[in-house]
Amino acid sequence: MNNKQRLELETKGIQLSPEELVIYLQENNLDPQAEYRPQSATNKKNIYRSALAILESIANNPANLKSYKIDDMTISDFAESLMARIDQLDRKIRLLKDDDEIQNESNFFMLFQD
């Protein structure tokens, strides 16, 4: 699976052209045709950043956020759900460590006593 396919997996149901997906990936330092490496924290974090950028682009279009009434049903939860997903992805990205941070992390604890 390449990075472009992984981003499509993360943003299922959102229809974007292949060129748009490539731009989002390149803006987050990913080669769309490169192999997706699930063991790489940096790769995963950049996929999430690309998905977040896509969701933020959708949120920037006010036409998507208005309420619709079809028959007797109102569709107004889209904006709340979108913003909740944006917040969730943002938190996830902030908590994920890069490969460099994981590599430089120490696994032992020293306690000093006077």
Order of alpha helices (4+ residues) and beta strands (2+ residues): alpha-alpha-alpha-alpha-beta-beta-alpha-alpha
